Amino acid sequence: MNVVSSKRRYFPRSVPPTPVARAGVQPLMVFRAKVHTMDPAMPMAEAFCLRDGRFTAVGSNAEMLLQHEDDMMVIDARGQTIVPGFIDAHMHPDPTYPAESPHCILDLGPDQVTSREALIEVLSAKAAQTPPGEWIRGFRYNDRLLGGHPTRELLDRVSREHPILLTHSSYHVFAVNSYALGKAGIAAPERDPQGGRFDREPDGHPNGVLREPACRDRVLRGNVPFPSASPAEESAAYRCTFDRFAARGITSLADAAYEVGKHELYERLAKDGGLPLRINCMFREATLDSKIAQGEATGDGDEFLKLGAMKVFHGNSLTGHTCWLSEPYADREGYFGMPPERSQEALDALILRAHRAGFQIAVHANGDREIAMVVAAFEAALAAAPRANHRHRIEHASVMTALLLRRIRELELVLAPHSYLYEHGEAMEPYGEARYPWLHPNRKALDAGIVVAGNSDYPISAADPLLRMKSLTTRRSAAGTVYGPDESLTNQEALRAFTLDAAYAQFEEDRKGSITAGKLADFVVLSEDPLTCLPEQLDQIQVLSTFVGGRQVHPKKPTNPHDSFSLCS
């Protein structure tokens, strides 16, 4: 439940960008570098200067030496590659707690658990150190590696004394044991909640597999609450998570699961010096009325915390095989997926209300039938209240058609598709080979003039922009299968998706996304050039150091920067 204060504006009204001095950030000049600026006016540079957290000049070595001032630190990059800081335009930065913590959610991803036996072993070990009656939770399990979704019968082998909740890698399918079902009072006659479905045994009793959050939430309402972390524990967990993102070169992210309580957490982290990157907060539709009442608007905030788009769920999951299609799934005769919970009329009304209030809107939709409803709602809103430069977005936009792409271009919508074929390629197969060129058709979108914003949708896929770029450029799964090769992007296009185009998707291309004088001094030093290496090698490039506003946030303890810009040697 969202608790919203009507007395406090969480995001101050933004002001025109001005240099903001940051304590401990020394003016800096970097020269003898290979700088991919991502600025169309100057794609390549050798050197740059920064002061007060912003780039002040970019150009050749000779030009920058003329800009040198006595108080500047001078760093010889020795030919290393520098690119703008990576921007992840849609993710869920959930915290990571230590394994021994009662707040720990076990990582059951394919790099951790590859069989049912391994799953039982990992869960049983956690059960052995967890008091009876307390939750055992895991996330990222891969049903294909396990031979299907874990049922209550399988999970009962782990424990009948603990409630167990496992989250599929799609975050749209869940698995619970008999204890959890029993505590929720769910029996054979239990109806499926609107917007969700219980998988069932032959006798009609739910088998523990829950489709969509509506079913998960029905189970949770009748159970013991999850353990609450103290502010100190929560801060430490988020700080660790953000440090991991910085180590992958991420300097900005969009939190697609933002709630008011998180703002207080982020403020606390910022005051404690533990917020190493910038956050664009996508607020939940449930808080729209309070945002309107408080006079808030997309773009309010400061350089580190900014109010973003209103996030709307309308549709289901691609990898969970619940998204709603106009033609049936290839592996299940007569199955079209699950329709969205909201009607067209209700969606139209919500979109129009937020649009009239001036907010940017980002709608989660995967199946082409879901996307068609979203496009229709945007068409209606823009017809009723024309607005230039709205930059409304469709998140994921997984199963497309030529007609939908044309309408999206005409409406000037932005797409934020998945880039996770490396991890989830095999989940595309139920859609059939004929659909592969229309699953995340990034090439067709770019050729049509549609902006594609790079994102991980973490933890659905790794918050690792270089791995995400590899997936965009190869369309190859970890098993080696290529899905829709004609939709591959070039290395340059993939880098742009995670820099300038991701900034555009957040109305921030005037301050982020390229190494340009006047913009925020966010940049990453790489071990290799991402524009000249083979696409298959993008994920092998190391992030040597990450800078946000001219301050090094990775690694934490640099060596003498005068020795080498890698700060790691």
VOGU-3710 file (C-alpha; in Angstrom, 3 decimals, decimal comma):
1> mnvvsskrry> 0,000/0,000/0,000  1,355/3,422/-0,947  1,273/5,979/1,849  1,494/9,446/0,370  1,984/12,673/2,260  -0,063/15,591/0,992  2,138/18,076/2,860  5,522/17,407/1,362  6,834/17,936/-2,139  9,341/15,140/-2,543
11> fprsvpptpv> 10,889/16,608/-5,670  11,730/20,319/-5,728  10,776/22,207/-8,865  13,695/21,834/-11,244  15,641/24,842/-12,415  17,659/25,415/-15,602  20,896/23,395/-15,496  23,669/25,299/-13,790  27,073/24,122/-12,590  26,695/22,653/-9,122
21> aragvqplmv> 29,847/22,541/-7,024  30,399/19,199/-5,325  32,554/18,852/-2,252  35,774/16,997/-2,887  35,553/17,100/-6,694  38,787/18,545/-8,009  38,834/20,302/-11,390  40,274/17,866/-13,892  41,848/17,704/-17,314  42,155/14,372/-19,125
31> frakvhtmdp> 44,318/14,125/-22,252  45,758/11,499/-24,607  42,492/9,521/-24,505  40,335/7,866/-27,150  37,040/9,577/-26,380  33,818/8,443/-28,032  31,751/11,474/-27,097  28,417/10,286/-28,632  27,983/13,945/-29,585  27,074/14,114/-33,302
41> ampmaeafcl> 28,784/17,508/-33,554  32,111/16,007/-32,385  32,031/12,197/-32,335  35,688/11,787/-31,357  37,988/13,718/-29,052  41,371/13,327/-27,392  40,886/15,319/-24,208  38,421/17,147/-22,000  38,251/19,383/-18,936  35,713/19,433/-16,130
51> rdgrftavgs> 34,885/21,668/-13,222  32,058/21,743/-10,661  30,799/18,376/-11,834  30,381/19,327/-15,515  32,446/19,120/-18,671  33,780/22,573/-19,517  35,641/21,839/-22,743  36,139/18,876/-25,110  38,560/18,621/-28,025  42,121/17,852/-29,032
61> naemllqhed> 45,109/17,531/-26,718  46,453/20,889/-27,889  43,112/22,635/-27,392  42,673/21,282/-23,872  46,208/22,211/-22,825  45,197/25,793/-23,567  42,289/25,337/-21,144  44,530/24,175/-18,299  44,293/26,084/-15,027  46,597/25,908/-12,034
71> dmmvidargq> 44,141/24,101/-9,729  43,409/21,302/-12,211  44,508/17,727/-11,761  45,965/16,503/-15,046  45,605/12,855/-16,040  47,381/11,171/-18,933  44,909/8,537/-20,180  47,622/6,786/-22,213  45,273/6,019/-25,090  42,539/4,365/-23,050
81> tivpgfidah> 38,942/4,461/-24,321  36,429/6,748/-22,608  32,680/6,810/-23,256  29,769/8,608/-21,581  28,431/7,013/-18,422  25,931/4,250/-19,145  22,259/4,998/-18,524  19,905/2,121/-17,701  16,489/3,484/-18,689  14,367/0,855/-16,874
91> mhpdptypae> 15,303/-1,325/-13,932  14,209/-2,393/-10,471  17,155/-1,749/-8,123  16,125/-4,168/-5,405  18,743/-4,504/-2,648  21,002/-7,496/-2,141  21,348/-8,722/1,451  24,032/-11,095/2,787  23,140/-14,807/2,539  22,914/-15,158/6,330
101> sphcildlgp> 20,444/-12,264/6,638  16,743/-13,043/7,234  16,064/-10,488/4,490  18,130/-12,412/1,942  16,300/-13,542/-1,191  18,227/-16,450/-2,686  19,535/-16,002/-6,223  18,332/-19,060/-8,160  19,419/-17,823/-11,594  20,964/-20,075/-14,253
111> dqvtsreali> 24,455/-19,205/-13,071  23,508/-20,535/-9,611  20,881/-23,296/-10,045  20,676/-25,574/-13,095  18,553/-28,537/-11,928  15,726/-29,503/-9,587  18,195/-31,297/-7,359  20,333/-28,183/-7,058  17,231/-26,110/-6,313  16,191/-28,414/-3,470
121> evlsakaaqt> 19,732/-28,383/-2,070  19,970/-24,570/-2,018  16,512/-24,122/-0,503  17,045/-26,868/2,072  20,265/-25,243/3,255  18,393/-21,974/3,788  15,553/-23,797/5,594  18,036/-25,383/7,977  19,107/-21,947/9,256  15,644/-20,310/9,191
131> ppgewirgfr> 13,278/-20,524/12,194  10,019/-22,390/11,450  7,220/-20,130/10,273  9,559/-17,609/8,620  9,813/-17,103/4,876  12,244/-18,770/2,493  12,422/-16,725/-0,681  14,268/-17,044/-3,980  14,257/-15,301/-7,328  15,352/-15,704/-10,984
141> yndrllgghp> 14,649/-19,436/-11,283  14,638/-20,753/-14,861  11,779/-23,182/-15,459  13,424/-24,669/-18,551  16,490/-25,719/-16,603  14,256/-27,200/-13,902  12,045/-29,123/-16,294  9,069/-26,915/-15,459  7,933/-24,533/-12,739  8,413/-25,829/-9,154
151> trelldrvsr> 5,086/-27,056/-7,788  3,986/-27,211/-4,151  4,724/-30,944/-4,196  8,368/-30,260/-5,073  8,690/-27,400/-2,579  7,098/-29,467/0,177  10,177/-31,678/-0,062  12,163/-28,671/1,147  9,889/-27,764/4,048  6,358/-27,983/5,379
161> ehpillthss> 7,269/-25,746/8,315  8,161/-22,591/6,385  6,259/-20,573/3,801  8,233/-20,689/0,546  7,945/-18,151/-2,285  10,028/-18,399/-5,461  9,962/-15,797/-8,232  10,480/-16,835/-11,847  13,069/-15,002/-13,970  10,179/-13,141/-15,641
171> yhvfavnsya> 8,903/-11,803/-12,288  5,409/-12,681/-13,532  5,236/-16,339/-12,425  5,677/-17,519/-8,833  5,845/-20,819/-6,949  4,772/-21,546/-3,369  4,552/-24,608/-1,142  1,534/-26,105/0,642  2,353/-24,187/3,850  2,015/-20,853/2,027
181> lgkagiaape> -1,189/-21,915/0,267  -2,663/-23,214/3,533  -1,847/-20,054/5,508  -3,609/-18,059/2,768  -6,650/-20,316/3,013  -6,489/-21,231/-0,666  -8,246/-24,494/-1,526  -9,682/-26,196/-4,606  -12,735/-23,929/-4,986  -10,589/-20,776/-4,884
191> rdpqggrfdr> -11,311/-18,684/-7,959  -8,545/-17,105/-9,975  -8,216/-13,426/-9,080  -8,806/-10,907/-11,841  -5,604/-10,480/-13,814  -4,039/-13,747/-12,624  -4,322/-17,513/-12,699  -3,540/-20,460/-10,437  -2,122/-23,529/-12,171  -4,097/-26,535/-10,950
201> epdghpngvl> -3,823/-30,232/-10,298  -6,338/-32,653/-11,888  -8,655/-32,303/-8,882  -8,761/-28,527/-9,274  -6,540/-27,720/-6,292  -3,922/-25,024/-6,982  -0,582/-26,747/-7,553  1,499/-23,856/-6,189  2,319/-22,146/-9,512  0,904/-18,594/-9,578
211> repacrdrvl> 0,562/-16,622/-12,799  0,929/-12,843/-12,493  1,264/-10,707/-9,337  -2,486/-10,762/-8,712  -2,158/-14,422/-7,658  1,017/-13,851/-5,664  -0,580/-10,985/-3,778  -3,639/-13,133/-3,004  -1,332/-15,671/-1,332  0,661/-13,035/0,542
221> rgnvpfpsas> -2,424/-11,417/2,053  -3,051/-14,501/4,178  0,511/-15,078/5,296  2,976/-13,772/7,828  4,639/-10,535/6,649  8,146/-10,514/5,280  10,783/-9,537/7,858  11,465/-5,809/7,946  15,002/-4,528/7,569  16,216/-1,718/9,798
231> paeesaayrc> 17,119/1,582/8,090  20,803/0,773/8,576  20,452/-2,710/7,052  18,429/-1,361/4,139  20,919/1,440/3,450  23,855/-0,970/3,505  22,084/-3,345/1,105  21,225/-0,603/-1,388  24,705/0,882/-1,110  26,171/-2,505/-2,025
241> tfdrfaargi> 23,763/-2,825/-4,951  24,572/0,622/-6,316  28,293/-0,047/-5,998  27,822/-3,138/-8,178  26,041/-1,035/-10,784  28,826/1,555/-10,739  31,344/-1,251/-11,273  29,504/-1,992/-14,536  29,763/1,616/-15,677  26,208/2,669/-14,811
251> tsladaayev> 26,055/6,326/-13,827  22,271/6,834/-14,120  19,256/4,560/-13,805  15,484/4,757/-13,942  13,857/3,092/-10,950  10,703/1,509/-12,380  9,467/0,473/-8,928  9,664/3,814/-7,120  7,463/4,566/-4,120  7,528/7,438/-1,637
261> gkhelyerla> 9,315/5,359/0,997  12,166/4,853/-1,428  12,656/8,580/-1,771  13,307/8,812/1,939  15,799/5,941/1,588  17,519/7,648/-1,352  17,692/10,936/0,525  19,251/9,118/3,472  21,821/7,499/1,191  22,636/10,820/-0,453
271> kdgglplrin> 23,234/12,476/2,920  25,456/9,570/3,985  27,483/9,778/0,772  26,199/6,405/-0,402  24,373/7,409/-3,586  27,043/6,985/-6,268  24,711/7,385/-9,253  21,728/9,368/-10,500  18,161/8,081/-10,200  15,150/8,904/-12,347
281> cmfreatlds> 12,110/7,862/-10,292  9,217/6,357/-12,278  6,223/6,697/-9,961  3,346/4,242/-9,627  -0,053/5,080/-11,115  -1,603/4,741/-7,644  0,082/7,999/-6,616  -1,028/10,035/-9,650  -3,705/11,982/-7,771  -1,280/12,999/-5,021
291> kiaqgeatgd> 1,297/14,076/-7,598  -1,311/16,279/-9,272  -2,483/17,684/-5,928  1,081/18,535/-4,899  1,810/20,211/-8,214  4,645/17,863/-9,106  5,689/17,230/-12,685  7,964/14,977/-14,696  11,450/16,487/-14,516  11,184/17,953/-11,017
301> gdeflklgam> 14,162/17,270/-8,775  17,889/17,772/-8,840  20,914/16,197/-10,509  20,708/13,011/-8,445  17,011/12,432/-7,766  14,480/13,349/-10,411  10,783/12,579/-10,890  10,302/10,604/-14,085  7,376/9,047/-15,914  4,231/7,516/-14,450
311> kvfhgnsltg> 4,691/3,732/-14,664  1,579/1,795/-15,725  1,209/-1,990/-15,907  -0,944/-3,040/-18,831  -0,183/-6,571/-19,855  1,842/-9,543/-18,812  5,130/-11,333/-19,467  7,075/-12,416/-22,534  9,339/-14,946/-20,792  6,528/-16,041/-18,464
321> htcwlsepya> 4,416/-16,759/-21,573  1,431/-14,861/-20,228  1,453/-11,838/-22,568  -1,638/-11,410/-24,730  -1,249/-12,134/-28,454  -3,402/-11,628/-31,527  -2,335/-15,055/-32,827  -1,897/-18,117/-30,585  1,382/-19,292/-29,102  3,173/-21,730/-31,391
331> dregyfgmpp> 3,462/-24,462/-28,760  -0,103/-24,382/-27,343  -3,066/-24,662/-29,645  -5,715/-22,056/-28,942  -3,689/-20,293/-26,230  -3,390/-16,514/-26,709  -1,979/-15,653/-23,286  -3,772/-13,754/-20,528  -5,656/-10,520/-21,223  -4,724/-7,432/-19,179
341> ersqealdal> -6,676/-6,724/-16,028  -7,680/-3,227/-17,194  -10,267/-2,594/-19,940  -9,629/-0,310/-22,916  -11,980/2,294/-21,436  -10,197/2,269/-18,079  -6,791/2,485/-19,758  -7,932/5,376/-21,953  -9,191/7,286/-18,901  -5,961/6,774/-16,913
351> ilrahragfq> -3,689/7,752/-19,815  -5,756/10,846/-20,616  -5,749/12,005/-16,982  -1,974/11,721/-16,631  -1,401/13,190/-20,095  -3,598/16,224/-19,393  -1,663/16,757/-16,144  1,552/17,016/-18,158  3,261/13,825/-17,023  5,319/11,516/-19,179
361> iavhangdre> 3,756/8,040/-19,198  5,591/4,708/-19,475  3,384/1,656/-20,006  4,490/-1,944/-19,490  3,158/-4,042/-22,399  4,607/-7,125/-24,111  2,100/-8,892/-26,364  0,999/-7,229/-29,594  -2,623/-7,287/-28,432  -1,639/-5,448/-25,244
371> iamvvaafea> 0,510/-2,979/-27,180  -2,380/-2,246/-29,560  -4,498/-1,201/-26,565  -1,712/1,069/-25,289  -1,202/2,678/-28,700  -4,950/3,275/-28,979  -4,965/4,944/-25,558  -2,094/7,255/-26,517  -3,805/8,066/-29,828  -6,982/9,026/-28,006
381> alaaapranh> -5,155/11,141/-25,419  -3,129/13,025/-28,026  -6,243/13,635/-30,116  -8,102/15,009/-27,090  -5,179/17,079/-25,808  -2,421/17,570/-28,419  1,000/17,957/-26,824  4,355/18,212/-28,545  7,434/16,474/-27,195  5,511/14,258/-24,752
391> rhriehasvm> 7,929/11,305/-25,137  5,411/8,779/-23,810  6,983/5,336/-23,656  6,142/1,678/-24,109  8,237/-0,494/-21,810  9,415/-3,846/-23,242  7,197/-3,696/-26,377  8,149/-7,288/-27,080  5,867/-8,694/-29,804  5,416/-6,183/-32,598
401> talllrrire> 3,747/-5,840/-36,002  4,476/-3,527/-38,919  1,228/-1,643/-38,297  2,057/-1,083/-34,617  5,533/0,233/-35,437  4,060/2,656/-37,962  1,525/3,969/-35,445  4,228/4,247/-32,759  6,370/6,337/-35,117  3,451/8,585/-36,042
411> lelvlaphsy> 2,718/9,200/-32,365  6,422/9,835/-31,618  6,448/7,294/-28,807  9,699/6,002/-27,288  10,388/2,277/-26,914  12,335/0,678/-24,061  12,646/-2,951/-25,241  14,308/-5,838/-23,472  17,882/-6,717/-24,456  18,008/-10,094/-22,749
421> lyehgeamep> 18,221/-12,692/-25,509  21,572/-13,781/-24,096  19,946/-14,950/-20,856  16,410/-15,708/-22,037  16,689/-16,696/-25,689  15,123/-20,121/-25,193  12,012/-18,446/-23,773  11,346/-17,061/-27,269  10,714/-20,510/-28,740  7,044/-20,856/-27,672
431> ygearypwlh> 6,326/-17,861/-29,919  7,478/-19,702/-33,027  10,249/-19,005/-35,508  8,025/-16,860/-37,709  7,747/-14,330/-34,879  11,490/-14,054/-34,140  11,980/-11,001/-36,429  9,117/-9,285/-34,569  10,352/-9,999/-31,041  12,064/-6,789/-29,916
441> pnrkaldagi> 12,534/-5,601/-33,516  15,132/-2,973/-32,685  16,481/-2,726/-36,225  13,023/-2,071/-37,656  12,319/0,469/-34,909  15,520/2,437/-35,502  15,063/2,335/-39,271  11,570/3,764/-38,748  13,006/6,651/-36,728  11,816/5,426/-33,315
451> vvagnsdypi> 14,054/6,109/-30,312  15,108/2,903/-28,535  16,212/3,370/-24,913  18,724/0,827/-23,558  17,799/-0,920/-20,342  18,284/-4,147/-18,390  14,948/-4,421/-16,566  17,195/-5,726/-13,771  16,905/-8,240/-12,195  15,170/-9,762/-15,238
461> saadpllrmk> 18,588/-9,552/-16,863  21,966/-8,451/-15,531  22,553/-4,740/-14,939  25,589/-4,940/-17,212  25,338/-2,535/-20,184  28,199/-4,156/-22,098  26,504/-7,564/-21,881  23,216/-5,936/-22,864  24,950/-4,384/-25,892  26,294/-7,805/-26,831
471> slttrrsaag> 22,743/-9,143/-26,766  21,508/-6,251/-28,933  24,252/-6,710/-31,519  24,297/-10,518/-31,745  20,729/-11,606/-30,818  22,460/-14,749/-29,612  21,558/-16,745/-26,502  24,101/-18,213/-24,109  23,372/-21,583/-25,760  24,412/-20,146/-29,130
481> tvygpdeslt> 21,023/-19,814/-30,856  20,368/-16,613/-32,803  16,822/-15,230/-32,737  15,976/-12,828/-35,571  19,503/-11,931/-36,726  18,268/-9,190/-39,064  17,190/-7,196/-35,995  20,777/-6,865/-34,718  22,146/-3,397/-34,028  25,643/-2,139/-34,730
491> nqealraftl> 28,027/-1,554/-31,838  27,577/2,195/-32,314  23,778/1,934/-32,172  23,895/-0,260/-29,083  26,201/2,203/-27,302  23,915/5,072/-28,270  20,931/3,170/-26,829  22,646/3,101/-23,410  23,853/6,705/-23,537  22,258/9,467/-25,609
501> daayaqfeed> 19,001/7,678/-26,489  18,450/6,532/-22,895  18,959/10,153/-21,828  16,453/11,311/-24,472  13,877/8,855/-23,122  14,115/10,713/-19,784  14,165/14,308/-21,154  17,808/14,547/-20,133  19,747/14,643/-23,394  20,651/18,267/-22,634
511> rkgsitagkl> 22,610/17,190/-19,543  23,557/13,509/-19,995  24,355/10,908/-22,605  27,351/12,505/-24,300  30,687/14,037/-23,413  29,817/17,614/-24,309  30,773/20,928/-22,744  28,083/21,953/-20,255  26,809/18,448/-19,548  27,249/16,492/-16,337
521> adfvvlsedp> 30,716/14,949/-16,144  29,633/11,285/-16,108  32,033/8,990/-17,953  33,500/5,503/-18,015  37,023/4,289/-18,763  37,139/0,964/-20,629  39,854/-1,606/-21,267  38,959/-1,875/-24,977  37,147/0,129/-27,618  33,482/-1,012/-27,807
531> ltclpeqldq> 33,102/0,399/-31,316  35,952/-1,568/-32,877  35,736/-4,914/-31,091  33,655/-7,818/-32,376  30,066/-7,782/-31,071  30,674/-11,169/-29,424  33,473/-9,606/-27,364  31,580/-6,626/-25,925  30,945/-8,314/-22,586  34,661/-9,093/-22,235
541> iqvlstfvgg> 35,512/-5,387/-22,000  36,393/-4,339/-18,458  35,090/-1,194/-16,800  38,299/0,230/-15,375  36,752/3,241/-13,664  33,462/5,095/-13,435  33,010/8,817/-12,767  29,817/10,619/-11,776  29,956/14,398/-11,809  33,738/14,182/-12,041
551> rqvhpkkptn> 33,953/12,096/-8,864  35,298/8,568/-9,112  32,731/6,077/-7,810  34,473/2,917/-9,054  36,854/1,637/-7,903  36,354/3,049/-4,439  40,020/3,486/-3,561  41,974/4,679/-6,577  45,684/4,447/-6,889  47,683/7,501/-7,934
561> phdsfslcs> 45,722/8,883/-10,900  48,875/10,452/-12,292  50,289/6,967/-12,933  47,477/5,688/-15,144  43,927/6,624/-15,860  42,849/3,020/-15,368  43,139/3,683/-11,622  43,332/-0,090/-11,276  46,864/-0,921/-12,348
//
